[in-house]
Amino acid sequence: MYTHILISTDGSELAQKGIDHGLSLAKALGSKVTVITATEPFPIIYGREWQPTPEVAKQFEQENTRAAAAILEKVKADADKVGVPLETVHSSNTFAAEAILDAAKERGCNLIVMSSHGRTGLGKMLLGSQTSKVVSKSEIPVLVVR
């Protein structure tokens, strides 16, 4: 049924629920798995007096790369424990929903698994929801784990 599952993570405890569920599903189905984490661009606000130097921006990117590697290393260890081989992807300087949708399309995934806080109403509007953006724009099924 699902032959290539894309699982997203930000390294949080909540995202771990999606990782665990996605890996279990992949194991049961014998599916290929790709795990993605995304790091956003440096938050530059034009019109302010202070702007980051190139060194500060580079340090920001290096820290994001280190953090993403640690997140994906943990997921790889989790996958090894349950016997599911996977590919990992770090999408840098992009917003999560965009990175997830692009990766799913580029890699021919036929299911996206991700976690959500399940916020609704004003909380969702104020906080934003990468999950709701993926669900609303995805051309393939999205399994939301809470």
C-alpha positions in Angstrom: 0.0 0.0 0.0 2.6 2.6 1.1 5.9 1.9 -0.4 7.8 5.0 0.5 7.0 6.9 3.7 8.4 10.3 4.5 8.6 11.0 8.2 9.2 14.6 9.5 10.8 15.5 12.8 12.0 18.6 14.6 13.6 16.5 17.3 10.9 17.3 19.9 9.3 14.8 22.2 6.0 15.2 20.3 7.7 14.6 16.9 9.1 11.3 18.4 5.6 10.0 18.5 5.4 10.5 14.7 8.8 8.8 14.3 7.8 5.8 16.4 4.5 5.4 14.6 6.0 5.9 11.1 8.8 3.4 11.7 6.3 0.8 13.1 4.1 1.3 10.0 7.1 1.0 7.7 8.3 -2.2 9.4 4.8 -3.7 9.1 4.5 -2.8 5.4 8.1 -3.3 4.4 8.2 0.3 3.2 11.2 2.5 2.3 11.6 5.4 4.7 13.0 8.9 4.4 13.2 11.1 7.5 13.4 14.8 7.1 14.2 17.7 9.4 14.2 21.3 8.3 16.0 24.4 9.6 14.6 27.8 8.9 16.5 30.7 7.4 18.2 33.3 9.6 15.4 35.6 10.8 16.4 38.9 9.1 14.1 41.8 9.6 14.8 44.6 7.2 14.5 48.2 8.4 16.1 47.5 11.7 19.3 49.1 12.7 21.1 45.9 13.5 21.7 43.3 10.8 23.7 40.1 11.3 27.2 40.0 10.1 28.2 37.3 7.6 30.0 35.6 10.5 26.9 35.5 12.6 24.8 34.2 9.8 27.4 31.5 9.1 27.5 30.5 12.8 23.7 30.3 12.8 23.9 27.9 9.8 26.6 25.8 11.3 24.6 25.4 14.6 21.5 24.4 12.6 23.6 21.8 10.7 24.9 20.4 14.0 21.5 20.3 15.6 19.9 18.6 12.5 22.7 16.0 12.4 22.0 15.2 16.1 18.3 14.9 15.5 18.8 12.6 12.4 21.4 10.5 14.2 18.9 9.7 17.0 16.3 8.8 14.4 18.8 6.5 12.7 19.5 4.8 16.0 15.7 4.3 16.6 15.3 2.9 13.1 18.2 0.5 13.6 16.6 -0.8 16.8 13.4 -1.8 15.0 15.3 -3.0 11.8 14.1 -0.3 9.4 16.6 1.1 7.0 16.2 4.7 6.1 17.5 7.7 4.4 17.9 11.0 6.2 17.5 14.5 4.8 18.3 17.9 6.3 16.7 20.7 4.4 18.4 24.0 5.5 17.2 27.5 5.1 13.6 26.6 4.4 10.4 26.3 6.3 9.3 22.9 7.4 6.1 22.6 5.4 7.8 23.6 2.2 10.7 21.2 2.8 8.4 18.3 3.6 6.2 18.8 0.5 9.2 19.2 -1.8 11.0 16.1 -0.4 7.9 14.0 -0.7 7.5 15.0 -4.3 11.2 14.7 -5.2 11.6 11.3 -3.7 8.3 9.8 -4.9 6.9 9.2 -1.4 3.3 8.1 -1.2 2.7 8.8 2.5 3.8 11.6 4.9 3.8 10.9 8.6 4.1 13.8 11.0 3.1 14.9 14.5 0.8 17.7 15.6 -0.1 19.4 18.8 -3.7 19.3 17.6 -4.3 23.0 18.3 -7.3 24.6 16.8 -8.9 28.0 16.5 -7.0 31.0 17.6 -4.1 28.9 19.0 -3.5 27.5 15.6 -3.7 30.9 13.9 -1.3 32.5 16.4 1.2 29.7 16.6 1.0 28.5 13.0 1.0 24.9 12.1 3.4 23.3 9.7 1.2 20.2 9.9 -1.9 22.0 8.8 0.0 23.6 5.9 1.3 20.1 4.8 -2.2 18.6 5.1 -3.8 21.4 3.1 -1.2 21.4 0.3 -0.2 17.8 0.0 -1.1 15.7 -3.0 -0.5 12.5 -1.1 -2.0 11.1 2.1 -0.7 12.6 5.4 -0.9 10.6 8.6 -1.1 13.0 11.6 0.0 11.5 14.9 -1.0 13.1 18.2 
